[in-house]
Amino acid sequence: MVFYSSIILIVICIVSSVRLLFTPNKIKGKRVSLENFLFLASIYATVMISFGLLYILLELHDFPVLDDNYVPVANRFIERLETGLYFSAVTLFSVGYGDIAPIGVGRIIAVIEALIGYTIPAAFVARTVLDMEK
């Protein structure tokens, strides 16, 4: 029960963070500002940590999602945490380095995370331009 509740909570955090980009009047100003930068950074951080926790949670419940150089991720929690957050960051910000590979359902999750990673800056720029036109 806790497992499913945790997954639902993580998905809600991801959806809420991305939804903020599409809600009117959240980004203020007509130029780049510290507030806009912190807003974007907080959305990225929330999405990255949420997906990292999702990878870890699935690994802890014996759903293999990450393969570290074709050697399963270590059993220690701290190493799993590091690997999950690292893989999440690399997937969100780029196409990956190839040192950790998603397997099984992890592939689908990684694709969704990559799509969100590409959508966030596009939505932010589009929103800033639309705010400048108002």
C-alpha positions in Angstrom: 0.0 0.0 0.0 2.8 2.4 0.9 4.5 1.5 -2.4 1.5 2.5 -4.5 0.9 5.6 -2.4 4.5 6.7 -2.9 4.3 6.2 -6.7 1.1 8.3 -6.8 2.6 11.1 -4.7 5.7 11.2 -7.0 3.6 11.4 -10.1 1.5 14.2 -8.6 4.7 16.1 -7.8 5.9 15.7 -11.4 2.6 16.7 -13.0 2.2 19.7 -10.6 5.7 21.0 -11.4 5.2 20.8 -15.2 1.7 22.2 -14.9 3.1 25.4 -13.4 4.7 26.3 -16.7 1.3 26.3 -18.4 -0.5 28.2 -15.7 -0.9 31.9 -16.6 0.8 34.7 -14.6 3.3 32.6 -12.7 6.4 34.0 -14.5 6.8 37.7 -14.0 8.7 40.3 -15.8 9.6 40.9 -19.4 13.3 39.9 -19.2 15.5 37.3 -17.6 15.4 37.8 -13.8 16.5 35.9 -10.8 12.9 35.1 -9.9 12.4 33.5 -13.4 15.7 31.6 -13.1 14.8 30.2 -9.6 11.3 29.3 -10.9 12.8 27.2 -13.7 15.5 25.7 -11.5 12.9 24.6 -8.9 10.8 22.9 -11.6 13.9 21.1 -12.9 14.9 20.1 -9.4 11.5 18.8 -8.5 11.2 16.7 -11.7 14.7 15.4 -11.4 14.3 14.3 -7.7 10.9 12.9 -8.3 12.1 10.7 -11.2 15.2 9.7 -9.2 13.0 8.6 -6.3 10.7 6.7 -8.7 13.7 4.7 -10.0 14.9 4.0 -6.5 11.4 3.0 -5.3 11.0 0.5 -8.2 14.5 -0.9 -7.6 13.7 -1.4 -3.9 10.6 -3.4 -4.8 12.5 -5.7 -7.1 11.5 -4.1 -10.4 14.8 -3.8 -12.3 14.9 -0.4 -13.9 18.6 0.5 -14.1 21.6 -1.5 -15.2 25.0 0.0 -14.3 27.4 -1.2 -17.0 25.4 -4.4 -17.3 26.1 -5.2 -13.6 22.9 -4.8 -11.5 22.9 -1.8 -9.2 24.4 -2.5 -5.7 22.1 -3.4 -2.9 23.2 -0.6 -0.6 20.5 2.2 -0.4 23.0 5.1 -0.6 24.5 3.7 -3.8 21.0 3.2 -5.3 20.1 6.7 -4.3 23.2 8.1 -6.0 22.6 6.0 -9.1 18.9 6.9 -9.4 19.5 10.6 -9.0 22.5 10.6 -11.3 20.6 8.7 -14.0 17.6 11.0 -13.6 19.7 14.2 -14.0 21.5 12.8 -17.0 18.3 11.7 -18.6 16.5 15.0 -17.9 19.3 17.3 -19.1 20.7 15.3 -22.0 20.4 12.1 -23.9 22.6 10.3 -21.4 26.2 9.1 -21.2 25.6 5.4 -21.7 27.2 4.4 -18.4 23.8 3.4 -16.9 21.1 1.9 -19.0 17.4 1.7 -18.3 15.9 -1.8 -18.5 12.4 -3.1 -18.4 9.8 -0.5 -17.4 12.7 1.9 -16.7 13.0 2.5 -20.5 9.4 3.9 -20.6 10.0 6.0 -17.5 13.3 7.3 -19.0 11.6 8.3 -22.3 8.9 10.2 -20.4 11.5 12.0 -18.4 13.5 12.9 -21.5 10.4 14.3 -23.2 9.6 16.4 -20.1 13.3 17.5 -20.1 12.9 18.8 -23.7 9.5 20.3 -23.0 10.4 22.4 -20.0 12.7 24.9 -21.7 10.4 25.2 -24.8 7.4 25.9 -22.6 9.4 28.4 -20.5 10.6 30.3 -23.6 7.2 30.3 -25.2 5.6 31.5 -22.0 8.2 34.3 -21.6 7.6 35.5 -25.2 3.8 35.4 -24.7 4.2 37.4 -21.4 6.3 40.0 -23.3 3.6 40.5 -25.9 1.0 41.3 -23.3 
